[in-house]
Amino acid sequence: MSVLTYPEAIGVGLLQGVTELFPVSSLGHSILVPALLGGQWKRDLNVSADGSLYLNELVGLHLATALALVAYFWRDWIRVIRGLISSIAQRRIATVDQRLAWLLVMATIPVGIAGVALDKVFRTMLGQPVPTSVFLALNGVVLFLTEQLRRGGTGRRRAGASVAPGEEDLSADELSDRRITRLSIPHAMLIGSAQILALLPGISRSGSTISAGIFRGLNHEDSARFAFLLATPVIGGAALLKLPPLLGPAGNGLRGPLLVGSVAAFIAAYLATRYLVRYFENRTLIPFAVYCTLAGLGSLVYFTIG
């Protein structure tokens, strides 16, 4: 059984907090980095090892990431929850907040079902460095193709964010929500379903969701916002499902490091979210595409030839 030491917990927490929000795959990096470091890190942090609780520990750290997203978007989640409650009470979907709430609910259903049904198969069978390297490179290719197929430059992206008459007094977040809620429920579910690809180690949850949003007509800023809002219940729910084994006898000796790692993950995720929200106001996925492709191919060469 893997035993997460305090230095490993802090390192993994920082790594998970950043890579969960950046479109570069947190699970992929959590598999590849320990394998590249070797030694005790490779032995302890092995997702596919028999009896390993490393996957539970990783997903447990996701709870801290979900809390960081809630902390950053707390105003939005208050509006979403109010919208959902009022929609149920009034039995209608009339306001932007009500529609956004139901888009998030419906878009979360596909990945929730797939996660429960396929999580163990995908992560244990494919949680090896070589397939992870391949998927990380493919993640980069998908991000690159997304930008190439949606070419048009900053002008087109910012045009989608223009302010319509009567919206001058709305905040940037409220304007973004109005644009997001122009999506149909089937389109929102399609975007949410893109998160299923993140069950493949090396494929990024945020990257696949942002790409799907861009293909459905959202600009980069709105796609990232919708992706982060969608990620909150998904990664939070997954973390809650994985935590019980760590709270029992099997988690003895792990809870201290996990708590420290969670603090590191929370800080890293909050700062990553803050940075990326601003980044996607006028920038693209290309730098992440280049990084994932080169890192994936480089890791593949290392693990197959080295």
Buried (B, 14 or more C-beta within 10 A) or exposed (E): EBBBBEEBBBBBBBBBBBBBBBBBBBBBBBBBBBBBEEEEBBEBBBBBBEEBBBBBBBBBBBBBBBBBBBEBBEEBBEBBEBBBEBBEEEEEBEBBBBBBBBBBBBBBEBBBEBBEEEBEEBBBEBBBBBBBBBBBBBBBEBBBEBBEEBEEEEEEBBEBBEEEEEEEEBEEBBBBBBBBBEBEBEBBBBBBBBBBBBBBBBBBBBBBBBBBBBBBBBBBBBBBBBBBBBBBBBBBBBBBBBBEBBEEEBBEEBEEBBEBBBBBBBBBBBBBBEEBBEBBBEBBBBEBBEBBBEBBBBBBEBBEEE
